[in-house]
Amino acid sequence: MTSITSNQMTMSSLEIADLVGSRHDKVKQSIERLAAREVIQLPPLGDVKNHLGQAVSEYRICKRDSYVIVAQLSPEFTAKLVDRWQELEDKQAVQAIDFNDPSKLRGYLLQATEEIEKRDQKILYLEPKAEALDLLATAKGSLCITDAAKDLQVQPKNLFAFLQRSKWIYRRTSNSHWVAYQDKLHQGLMEHKTTTVSRSDGTEKITKQVRVTPKGLTKLARLVSSGDVA
């Protein structure tokens, strides 16, 4: 999955998909969106054989851009990416060591110690962000879609359109209220809440409102970051 081209180590989009537990085509789409926004450079594309012997096109991504991509897809996996890069770089460094030269060996051990300290500092920096997302996902309460849009800093109409297009919500008839798809209810991303609305004539009407759960808001926040929600 990992190769060295022109003295630069790269990681494949397929390996990143495996790392974050995402579909490879979704990872490639995120890469292309980030490149279109000039956040990263569009990496070179090559064909490899997968475990089934089928030809698969994958991007070859440099270390810096891999962090940007994973941060957009799943921030909680960034620490795991740090560890993976450290593992790959350690293997490359070991292959280049002359174990017969004590001075070079001492230099390598010193460098390895410094790299471990840097890696630990990165993980300490990233852990609070991952914990914050976990807390948001497990928090109680839910938001109406309009309020969720405000928290996500997107236009409510754009969020409604995305949720409908992505099969999170639908209407049974053109004039009926929004309803969540059953799979999104089972996943805990959406919920229905019964509310009482006062009419102008003083009577009350009981209605059901679709709402975004904290877990759903966390997933939508990642989709907003990757550009899926305009």
Secondary structure, 3 states (H helix, E strand, C coil): CEEEECCEEEEEHHHHHHHHCCCHHHHHHHHHHHHHCCCCCCCCEEEEECCCCCEEEEEEEEHHHHHHHHHHHCHHHHHHHHHHHHHHHHHHHHHCCCCCCHHHHHHHHHHHHHHHHHHHHHHHHHHHHHHHHHHHHHCCCCEEHHHHHHHHCCCHHHHHHHHHHCCCEEECCCCCCEEECHHHHHCCCEEEEEEEEECCCCCEEEEEEEEECHHHHHHHHHHHHCCCCC
